[in-house]
Amino acid sequence: MRIVIQRVSVASVTIDSVIHASVGRGFLILVGIEDADNEEDAEWLAGKVAGLRIFDDENGVMNRSVMDINGEILIISQFTLHALTRKGNRPSYIRAAGHEKAVPLYAFFCKKVSEKTGNEVKTGIFAADMKVALVNDGPVTILIDSKNKE
């Protein structure tokens, strides 16, 4: 699994011209799931999300987690995070998991993030045409891949 975490002031997802979910200060997380991923990957990444210290403390040092600031979290599925671009100019998504695997693993990841942070997680709708808006605070953007744990 790959996630892109963006520290945001605000973020929202719009589906069919209606705002489906929005958050204030916290994280916007894009999640890509591949065929080789499993619940162990999701659990490990959820722990990273909960403990990642990228919010400023009273000294202006990134030393606080999303839990420490009681931040909000919006999680959006994004199969394009597994795009292969080595050959040609048209990305291949052959490594991205199909719906039958990705949907339950996405739901499991969202549940684990909610459990580990103690906060409700807001989401988009899997495979919907979503318009994502955000104000990246910093900017701070972190990429974490569960296949690169070391």
C-alpha positions in Angstrom: 0.0 0.0 0.0 1.1 3.5 -0.7 -0.2 6.6 1.0 0.4 10.3 0.4 -0.2 12.3 3.6 -0.7 16.0 3.2 -0.9 18.2 6.2 -3.8 20.5 5.5 -5.6 23.5 6.9 -8.8 22.4 5.1 -9.7 19.7 2.6 -12.8 18.4 0.9 -14.0 15.9 -1.6 -16.9 16.8 -4.0 -18.9 14.1 -5.9 -21.5 15.0 -8.5 -21.1 18.7 -7.6 -21.9 18.1 -3.9 -19.4 18.3 -1.1 -19.3 14.7 0.2 -16.9 15.2 3.1 -14.7 18.0 4.4 -12.1 18.4 7.2 -10.3 21.2 9.0 -6.8 21.1 10.3 -5.3 17.6 9.9 -4.5 15.2 7.1 -5.7 14.5 3.6 -4.5 11.0 2.8 -4.5 9.4 -0.7 -4.4 5.6 -0.6 -3.2 3.3 -3.4 -3.7 -0.5 -3.0 -1.9 -3.1 -5.1 -2.6 -6.8 -5.5 0.3 -7.7 -3.1 -1.2 -5.7 -0.2 -2.9 -7.2 2.8 -4.3 -6.2 6.2 -0.8 -6.3 7.8 0.2 -3.5 5.4 -2.9 -1.5 6.3 -2.4 -1.9 10.0 1.3 -0.8 9.8 0.3 2.3 7.7 -2.5 3.2 10.1 0.1 3.1 12.9 2.3 5.4 10.9 -0.6 7.8 10.3 -1.5 8.0 14.0 2.1 8.5 15.2 3.5 10.7 12.5 4.7 13.9 14.1 4.4 16.7 11.5 2.5 19.4 13.4 4.3 22.2 15.1 4.7 22.3 18.9 5.0 25.6 20.9 8.6 26.0 19.6 7.6 25.7 16.0 9.2 22.2 15.7 7.3 19.5 13.9 6.8 17.3 17.0 3.1 16.7 17.3 0.9 14.0 15.8 -2.6 14.4 14.4 -3.8 12.9 17.7 -2.0 15.5 19.7 -3.7 18.4 17.9 -7.1 16.6 17.7 -6.9 16.9 13.9 -9.3 15.6 11.3 -8.6 13.1 8.6 -10.0 12.7 5.1 -8.9 9.5 3.3 -9.4 9.1 -0.5 -8.7 6.0 -2.6 -6.3 6.6 -5.5 -5.3 3.7 -7.6 -3.0 5.9 -9.7 -0.5 5.9 -6.9 0.6 2.5 -8.4 1.1 3.8 -11.9 4.0 2.3 -13.8 5.7 4.9 -16.1 8.9 3.2 -17.3 7.7 2.5 -20.8 6.1 5.1 -23.0 4.0 8.0 -21.9 0.8 6.3 -21.0 0.9 5.0 -17.4 0.0 1.4 -16.7 -2.1 0.5 -13.7 -1.6 -3.3 -13.8 -0.2 -3.4 -10.2 -3.3 -1.6 -8.8 -5.7 -4.0 -7.0 -9.1 -4.6 -8.5 -12.3 -3.7 -6.7 -12.8 -7.1 -5.0 -9.5 -6.7 -3.1 -9.1 -2.9 -2.9 -12.6 -2.0 -1.5 -12.4 -4.2 1.7 -8.7 -3.3 2.3 -9.5 0.4 1.9 -12.4 0.1 4.4 -10.1 -1.8 6.8 -7.4 0.9 6.5 -9.9 3.6 7.3 -11.3 1.7 10.2 -7.8 1.1 11.6 -6.8 4.8 11.3 -10.0 5.7 13.1 -9.3 3.2 15.9 -5.6 4.2 16.3 -6.3 8.0 16.3 -9.6 7.9 18.3 -11.2 10.1 15.7 -13.8 9.6 13.0 -12.3 9.3 9.6 -14.0 10.9 6.6 -13.8 9.3 3.2 -14.6 9.7 -0.4 -16.5 7.0 -2.4 -14.4 4.3 -3.8 -14.1 4.5 -7.6 -16.3 7.7 -7.8 -15.2 10.6 -9.9 -14.0 12.9 -7.1 -12.9 16.4 -7.0 -10.5 16.9 -4.2 -9.7 20.4 -2.8 -7.1 21.2 -0.2 -4.9 23.9 1.4 -1.6 22.1 2.0 -0.2 23.6 5.2 3.5 24.1 5.0 3.5 22.6 2.4 4.0 19.2 4.1 3.6 16.1 2.0 4.9 12.7 3.0 4.9 9.5 0.9 4.9 6.1 2.8 5.0 2.7 1.1 4.3 -0.4 3.2 6.7 -2.4 1.0 9.6 -0.1 2.1 9.4 -0.6 5.9 13.2 -0.6 6.4 
